[in-house]
């Protein structure tokens, strides 16, 4: 690794610790809010009055800031897969704090995540930092990346306008699909802003370029959108479902977006790329095992004002527990 890559590695690991803990804190806050107000999954914002939710939000912000800086020093191919560590943190904490059982196979999944992450770190490409935001703009306006952006935004619009009203409360892929597609654009925008800030601190002012402000605006809009739909996913589905699926979708799409825009694998030999892919597959396998062996939350009997997610699953708006999915092909 280059002298900058270890800095990115340390920041990425620290970020995963904070973000993993934030999932649990926010989830507990959302549960408390659901007992006294409208659930976030149904457009409620009572969670904004919950101290635990704010503790989770602050923890997530700290983690995201560390993640933000990590992208300045290391390529997305290295930083993003390390997010698997946040799944391990959230799984362990959920076992003790949310009573979501972690089995021995789940522990094996955690080990797979760690092993895959180590392989990725050992074969990560060297960071190639542009010397000007204009170079980043040239990368962002290349035809291949513009096609990716157009495809991502088209799918997001379809998910929001067509699929969310119909399947948002029963299929976790709707909310997390929106989060992940927007998240991939968030990462490349944040990386561009981070490089601009780094160059400015070094004495080469990049904020005189309108492109810097464009990247900053895109990053802000994407972050707000991402958090909104992540809140809906966490409030509607079990944390054991949200964390691994969000990781898999977000990481895959981010690596694709970064590889297209920043050409992360340019200059690497086939062996290194193959090793990274194997490491990534190992991490994905670990998250899949971890997800498959975690318990889903069980619905309590409903009372007045209950609402339904399927023909046999229902939940009262006054209950603390969240949705449990039944007869879902996605999670069997």
RAGIVEN-V144649 format. One record per backbone hydrogen bond with DSSP energy under -1.0 kcal/mol. CO is the residue of the C=O (numbers start at 1). NH is the residue of the N-H. If there is no record, write none. Layout:
co=CO nh=NH
co=CO nh=NH
//
This chain:
co=4 nh=8
co=5 nh=9
co=6 nh=10
co=7 nh=11
co=8 nh=12
co=9 nh=13
co=10 nh=14
co=11 nh=15
co=12 nh=16
co=13 nh=17
co=14 nh=18
co=15 nh=19
co=16 nh=20
co=17 nh=21
co=18 nh=22
co=19 nh=23
co=21 nh=25
co=22 nh=26
co=23 nh=27
co=24 nh=28
co=25 nh=29
co=26 nh=30
co=27 nh=31
co=28 nh=32
co=29 nh=33
co=30 nh=34
co=33 nh=36
co=33 nh=37
co=39 nh=42
co=39 nh=44
co=40 nh=43
co=45 nh=48
co=46 nh=49
co=47 nh=50
co=50 nh=54
co=51 nh=55
co=52 nh=56
co=53 nh=57
co=54 nh=58
co=55 nh=59
co=56 nh=60
co=57 nh=61
co=58 nh=62
co=59 nh=63
co=60 nh=64
co=61 nh=65
co=62 nh=66
co=63 nh=67
co=64 nh=68
co=65 nh=69
co=66 nh=70
co=67 nh=71
co=69 nh=73
co=70 nh=74
co=75 nh=78
co=75 nh=79
co=76 nh=80
co=80 nh=83
co=81 nh=84
co=82 nh=85
co=83 nh=86
co=84 nh=88
co=85 nh=89
co=86 nh=90
co=87 nh=91
co=88 nh=92
co=89 nh=93
co=90 nh=94
co=91 nh=95
co=92 nh=96
co=93 nh=97
co=94 nh=98
co=94 nh=100
co=103 nh=107
co=104 nh=108
co=105 nh=109
co=106 nh=110
co=107 nh=111
co=108 nh=112
co=109 nh=113
co=110 nh=114
co=111 nh=115
co=112 nh=116
co=113 nh=117
co=114 nh=118
co=115 nh=119
co=116 nh=120
co=117 nh=121
co=118 nh=122
co=119 nh=123
co=132 nh=136
co=133 nh=137
co=134 nh=138
co=135 nh=139
co=136 nh=140
co=137 nh=141
co=142 nh=146
co=143 nh=147
co=144 nh=148
co=145 nh=149
co=146 nh=150
co=147 nh=151
co=148 nh=152
co=149 nh=153
co=150 nh=154
co=151 nh=155
co=152 nh=156
co=153 nh=157
co=154 nh=158
co=155 nh=159
co=156 nh=160
co=157 nh=161
co=158 nh=162
co=158 nh=163
co=159 nh=164
co=163 nh=167
co=164 nh=168
co=167 nh=170
co=167 nh=171
co=171 nh=174
co=172 nh=176
co=173 nh=177
co=174 nh=178
co=175 nh=179
co=176 nh=180
co=177 nh=181
co=178 nh=182
co=179 nh=183
co=180 nh=184
co=181 nh=185
co=182 nh=186
co=183 nh=187
co=184 nh=188
co=185 nh=189
co=186 nh=190
co=187 nh=191
co=188 nh=192
co=189 nh=193
co=190 nh=194
co=191 nh=195
co=192 nh=196
co=193 nh=197
co=194 nh=198
co=195 nh=199
co=196 nh=200
co=197 nh=201
co=198 nh=202
co=199 nh=204
co=200 nh=203
co=206 nh=209
co=210 nh=214
co=211 nh=215
co=212 nh=216
co=213 nh=217
co=214 nh=218
co=215 nh=219
co=216 nh=220
co=217 nh=221
co=218 nh=222
co=219 nh=223
co=220 nh=224
co=221 nh=225
co=222 nh=226
co=223 nh=227
co=224 nh=228
co=225 nh=229
co=226 nh=230
co=227 nh=231
co=228 nh=232
co=229 nh=233
co=230 nh=234
co=231 nh=235
co=232 nh=236
co=233 nh=237
co=238 nh=241
co=238 nh=242
co=239 nh=243
co=241 nh=245
co=242 nh=246
co=243 nh=247
co=244 nh=248
co=245 nh=249
co=246 nh=250
co=247 nh=251
co=248 nh=252
co=249 nh=253
co=250 nh=254
co=251 nh=255
co=252 nh=256
co=253 nh=257
co=254 nh=258
co=255 nh=259
co=256 nh=260
co=257 nh=261
co=258 nh=262
co=263 nh=266
co=265 nh=268
co=269 nh=273
co=270 nh=274
co=271 nh=275
co=272 nh=276
co=273 nh=277
co=274 nh=278
co=275 nh=279
co=276 nh=280
co=277 nh=281
co=278 nh=282
co=279 nh=283
co=280 nh=284
co=281 nh=285
co=282 nh=286
co=283 nh=287
co=284 nh=288
co=285 nh=289
co=286 nh=290
co=287 nh=291
co=288 nh=292
co=289 nh=293
co=291 nh=294
co=303 nh=306
co=307 nh=315
co=313 nh=309
co=313 nh=310
co=315 nh=307
co=316 nh=319
co=328 nh=331
//
